[in-house]
Amino acid sequence: MTNIPEAMRHLIVEKIMQGESQRKVAVQLNVSLATVNRIWVRYRHTGSIENQPRSGRPRKTSERERRHFCQLAMKKSFSSPRQLLSEAKFENDISLRSARRILHEKGLFGRIA
């Protein structure tokens, strides 16, 4: 599912409040009827078009730390995740599994020389 820009969400709500049907708004703005309906229902229930915060545990590492770790992995391409983890500087201690997960998210997988 793609993220609908905030300006388009405002436009959807405005058009529906002006009396246009959800189907007509969906055709005009080239979005699905389900998307228009979801935005309108959210607006009616909460009075806002913003996405609600998602559940789940916050990450221990920042985006900057993850980028730095991946850069280190690309620079030292034949190092294992364990070796990279010992060289990397994270604000919090992270597990070896977390280090591997960071590398996998960025598309860096282990290879045999």
C-alpha positions as CSV (number, residue, x, y, z in Angstrom):
1,M,0.0,0.0,0.0
2,T,1.4,3.4,-1.0
3,N,1.3,6.4,1.2
4,I,-1.2,9.0,0.1
5,P,0.2,12.6,0.4
6,E,-1.3,14.8,3.0
7,A,-2.5,17.4,0.4
8,M,-4.5,14.7,-1.4
9,R,-6.1,13.5,1.8
10,H,-7.2,17.1,2.5
11,L,-8.6,17.3,-1.1
12,I,-10.5,14.0,-0.6
13,V,-12.1,15.3,2.6
14,E,-12.9,18.7,1.1
15,K,-14.6,17.1,-2.0
16,I,-16.7,14.8,0.1
17,M,-17.7,17.6,2.5
18,Q,-18.8,19.6,-0.6
19,G,-21.3,16.8,-1.4
20,E,-19.5,14.7,-4.0
21,S,-19.8,10.9,-3.7
22,Q,-16.8,8.8,-2.7
23,R,-16.9,7.0,-6.0
24,K,-16.7,10.2,-8.0
25,V,-13.8,11.5,-5.8
26,A,-12.0,8.2,-6.3
27,V,-12.3,8.4,-10.1
28,Q,-11.3,12.1,-10.2
29,L,-8.2,11.7,-8.1
30,N,-7.3,8.3,-9.5
31,V,-7.2,6.5,-6.2
32,S,-9.2,3.4,-5.1
33,L,-12.6,3.7,-3.6
34,A,-11.4,1.8,-0.5
35,T,-8.7,4.4,0.0
36,V,-11.2,7.3,-0.2
37,N,-13.5,5.5,2.1
38,R,-10.7,4.7,4.7
39,I,-9.6,8.4,4.7
40,W,-13.2,9.6,5.1
41,V,-14.0,7.2,7.9
42,R,-10.8,8.1,9.7
43,Y,-11.7,11.8,9.4
44,R,-15.2,11.3,10.8
45,H,-14.0,9.2,13.7
46,T,-10.9,11.2,14.8
47,G,-11.3,14.6,13.1
48,S,-7.9,14.1,11.6
49,I,-6.4,12.7,8.4
50,E,-3.1,11.8,10.0
51,N,-1.9,8.2,10.2
52,Q,-2.1,6.8,13.8
53,P,1.1,5.7,15.5
54,R,1.9,2.1,14.9
55,S,2.5,-0.4,17.7
56,G,5.8,-2.1,18.3
57,R,9.0,-1.7,20.2
58,P,11.1,1.3,19.2
59,R,14.5,0.5,17.6
60,K,17.6,0.7,19.8
61,T,19.7,2.0,17.0
62,S,19.2,5.3,15.1
63,E,19.1,5.5,11.3
64,R,22.5,7.1,11.4
65,E,24.0,4.2,13.4
66,R,22.5,1.7,10.9
67,R,23.9,3.6,7.9
68,H,27.4,3.8,9.5
69,F,27.3,0.1,10.2
70,C,26.4,-0.7,6.6
71,Q,29.1,1.6,5.4
72,L,31.6,-0.2,7.6
73,A,30.4,-3.6,6.2
74,M,30.9,-2.3,2.6
75,K,34.3,-1.0,3.4
76,K,35.4,-4.3,5.0
77,S,33.5,-6.6,2.7
78,F,35.1,-9.9,3.9
79,S,34.5,-9.3,7.6
80,S,31.8,-11.3,9.4
81,P,29.0,-9.6,11.2
82,R,30.6,-10.5,14.5
83,Q,33.8,-8.7,13.5
84,L,31.9,-5.7,12.2
85,L,29.9,-5.5,15.5
86,S,33.1,-5.4,17.6
87,E,34.4,-2.5,15.4
88,A,31.2,-0.5,15.2
89,K,30.3,2.1,17.7
90,F,26.6,1.9,18.8
91,E,25.1,4.0,21.6
92,N,23.5,0.9,23.0
93,D,24.7,-2.6,22.9
94,I,23.0,-4.7,20.2
95,S,23.0,-8.4,19.6
96,L,24.6,-10.3,16.8
97,R,21.2,-11.1,15.5
98,S,20.3,-7.4,15.4
99,A,23.5,-6.6,13.5
100,R,22.7,-9.3,10.9
101,R,19.2,-8.0,10.6
102,I,20.5,-4.4,9.9
103,L,22.7,-5.8,7.2
104,H,19.9,-7.8,5.6
105,E,17.6,-4.8,5.6
106,K,20.1,-2.9,3.5
107,G,20.6,-5.8,1.1
108,L,24.0,-6.9,2.4
109,F,24.3,-10.6,2.7
110,G,27.2,-12.9,3.5
111,R,29.3,-14.3,0.6
112,I,32.1,-16.8,0.3
113,A,35.2,-15.4,-1.2
